Amino acid sequence: MIRALFHATTLPNASAPYNVLHLKVYYPAAPTNSDAERMSGVISADKTSAPMPVVIFFNGINVGIESYHWLAVKLAEANIVTVMYTHVAETLPGVIGLTPAIDLSKVKPDTYGSGATCPAIQPILDSLMQLNSDEKSPLCEVMDLNNVILGGHSAGGTVALQNAQFFAQVKAVFAYAGHTMASTMLGFATNTVLSVGSKSVMLMRGDKDGVIAASRVRYGTEGQSADPVEKTFDEACQPSAGEEAWDVLLQGANHFAIAHPLDETTGRFFLDMEMIRPAEQVREQIAGLVLAFIKKSELRTEQTVIRKK
């Protein structure tokens, strides 16, 4: 049985009402069929595989966490506690939406690398530590908080890639349709690719990604052939000894292949290309790749092009 619990925390230095994170934590449960469980719906985690690694997953801009529910369940079924969260705040100056939380003051030529670009990560880690140490928590002593993996989609993938280097407990990072090419609007030179640190990394992308293609003007690369995710792998991924970097191209997949169901009333889905493979098949591949990466298995799947460092 897979269950989830909700938790809330606040962002430091943020103003209400845009300073709240609503967490949803997925985990494998061990029901006892007790009266307390039936009345509350709260079921303690299955500790058979404890302590379990933890994935913190960052959503894309204006993509609700419900679109990644399927992946969280797959990870929890594999004994990986998975955390997603909802944060409503500015996505662009004066524009309110769903965001993984980005501190733009840390994403400038003279500040990048000086600290985390996502102010949500430390409060989330603190919340997980609280849940892990609370005897009344269904997650008490369940999580291995020294084995955290950051993952994300689109801008959330970028957040994951930018921030793994700043947290010692983060051991690896993966992203679908995420890259670290820097916006010229923030003062970066054309074609700038920001470092992702030296930890294990897996980049996944589809060859029918219309959103990244339409966004190249932000990086001054419109009309150029090199894919921003590919450039990130080639120029920014420098794994240290014992670590690995993977670039996985999923043939026939588009930008929102990882999001199901997709809420077409928000976000920029209208920029995307049509997929030419069954969506469920692509999602199964994504889940399989993520699990193989976390469990340090060989990445092998059909209809992909895989490069490794």
N, C-alpha and C positions, 0 to 999 in steps of 0.2 A: 504494500500500500504506500502510495506517495501522498504526503500531506504538505501543507504550507502554513506558516504562521506570519502574522503581520507585526510590524514594529515601526516606531516613528522616532526620528531624531532631528536635530536642527543643524543648520549650517552655521559655522562661526562667521561673524562679520557680515552676515546677510540680513536684510530688513524684512520684517513681516509684511505681507503674508508669504513672501517668496523665500523663506528660510527653513522650510520643512521638507524632510525626505520621508516618504512612506515606503518602507521596505516590505518585500515579500520573500520569505525564506523557504525554499523547497527542500524536503528531506525524506528519506525512506523511514516509514513509521512501523512500529510494532504494536498493533492493537491488542488490548487485553479484554475488550468487550465489557469494561467496567461501567457502572452507572455514571461515574464522573465523565468518562469519555462520551457516553451517549448524550449526556445533558449539555456538555460544553463544546463538543466537537474537537477538543484538544487531545491529541494522541502523541505520546512520547516517541522519540526517534528509536529506530532499531540500532542498537549499539553493537551488533555483531561485527560490523566492519569499522567501528570507531578506533581511533580518531580518523575522520574522513576529511579529504581535501575539500577546499572551498573555492567555488567560482563566483566572482563578482562580475555581473554582466551589465554592460552599459548600452542603453537603447539609443537608436538613432533619433535625430531631431524630429519631434512630433510623431513618433512611432510609439504607441503605448506598449507597456510590458506584456499585455495580453497576446501580442503578436509573437512573443518569444516563449510563451507558456509551454509550447510543445517541446522546445529544446530543454527548458528547465526540468521538465518531467523526465526526459531521456537521461539527463545527467544524474538526477536523483535516483533513477532506477539503477544506475551504475555506481551507487554509493558515493556520489559527489554532491555535497550540499551546495545549493545554488541560490544566489542572492540577486534579486532585481529590485529596482526602486523607481518611484515616480517623483519627479521634481518639476514643478511649474515655476518658470522664471523667464527672464529675457533670453531669447535665442539670438536676437540681433538687437541693437539699440532701439528701444521703443516697441519691440515686438515680443509678446508674451506667448509661450508655448511650452511643450514638453522638452526638457533638455537633460543631458547627463550631468550638467553643472560644469561650466568652463570658466576659469579665471583668465580672461584675456590679458590681464596685466602680466601674466607669466608666459604669454605666447607672443613675445616681441623679440626683435633681434638682440637687444641688450639684457633680456631677462630669461630667455628660454634656457633651461638647464639649471636654474637657480632654485627650483622647487617644484612641487606638484602643480600641474595646471588644472586639476580637478579637486575642488575643496570638499567633495562628497566622500572621498575615499577614507580619510581618517575617521570621520564620524561613523561611517559604516563599520570599519574595523573595531572601533570602540564598542559599538552596539553588539557586534558578534561576540566580543570578549565578555560582555555583560551576560548575554544569553548562555554562553558556554560555561560560565562560572556560577550561575544562579541555580541552586538546587531545585527550585520550583519550575524551572524552564524545561520544556520538552526537548531542548537541545543541550541540556547540561552534559558537559564532558564528551560531546559528540564530535566537535570540529577540531581539525588540526590547523590552528591559526598560524602555524609556521610553514604551511604549504598552501598558499593562496595563489590562484590563477586569475588574471584579469582577462576578460573577453568583451567583445562588443561588435556592434553593427554600425556601419557608416560613420557618422561623427562619433558615435559611441566606441567604434573600433579605434578611431584616432585617439580618443581619450585613453583607452586601454594601452595603446602603443606608447603614448607620451609619458605615462605615469608609472609603468612597471619598475623603472629604474630608481624610483625614489622610495621604495618600500622594501626593506630587507626580507619581509615575510612573503613577498610575491616572488614566486619561483619561475613563472612562465606567463606568456601573454599570447592571445589569439584574436584575430579580427576577421570579420567578413565585410568586404567592400570598405575597408578602412585603410588609410594611408597617412603619411606625415608630411606631405607637401604643404608648404606654408603660404598663406595668403599674402599677396602683395599689398593688400589694404592694411595689413598690420605692420608694414614697413620692410618686409623681406624682399630680397632680390628675386627676380624671375628664376624659376627652376630650383628654389631652395628646398631641400629635403632635411627635415629635422631628425636628430638622432633618436633611436628607440632603446639605447642602452645595450648591454651585453648579455641579456638573459635569453633563454629559449623563446622563440617566436614562431608563430604560424600565421601567414597571410593567406586568406582565401578570397577569390574573386571570380566573377562570372564574365564570360566573353560577350554577354549581351547587356552590359551595364550602361544604361543610357544616362543615369544620374551623374556618375563620375565624368562621363564624356561631356555632358552639358555644363559641368562645373569647372572645366579647365581654365576658363577665363580668370578665375580667382587666383590662379598660380602663374598666369602669364604663359600658359603652355597650349592654348587653343591652336589647333591645326597641327600639333606635333604628334608623332606616332607612339611615343613611349607612354605606357599606362602609368598613372601615379602610384598604383599599388606595386607594379613591377619596379618602378624607380625606387620606391621605399625599400624593397627587398635588396636591390642591387647596391644602393648607396648608403642606406641607414642601418641595415641589419649586420652587425658585427659581433656574432656570438663569441663569448669567452670560451676557454678550454672546458670541454665537457658539456657545453650547450650546443643547441642546433637551431638553424633557421630554415623555414620551409616556405616556399611560394607555391600555392596550389591554384591552378586555373581550372574552374569547372566549366566544361563546354556546355553551351546552351542555357546557362543560368544568367539571370539578370540581377539588378541591384537589390531587389526586394525578395529574392528567392528564399531568404532566411525568415521572412516575416509571414506568419500564417496564424489566424486570418489577418489580412491586411485591411486596415481602416482607410478607405479611399477618400474620406472626407478631410484628411489632414496630410501633411507631408508633401513630398514632391514626386509621388508615384507617376504622375502624368509625363514625367521626363523619361521614364524607363522604357526599355525595349521589350518586346514580347519574348518570352522564353520559348525554346523549341524542344524542350524535354518536359516530361511530366513533373509537376511541381513537387509532388510527394517523393518522387525518386531523388530529386535534388536535395530535399531536406534530409532524407535518410543518409545521403552522402555527407552532408555537412555534419550531422550528428556523429557519424562514424569517424570522420576525420578529427573532430574535436576530442572524442573519446580516445582515439589512438594517440593523439598528441599528448593528452594529459597522462595517459598510462604508459607513455614512452614506447609505444609499439610502432612498427613500421607503417608508414602511410602509403597505402595502396588502394586504389579504387579505379574503376573503369570511367572512361570519358572525362579524364582529367589530365592535365600536364603538371607534373610535380618537379620542382627544383629544390635542391638542398644545399645548405652551406654547413 
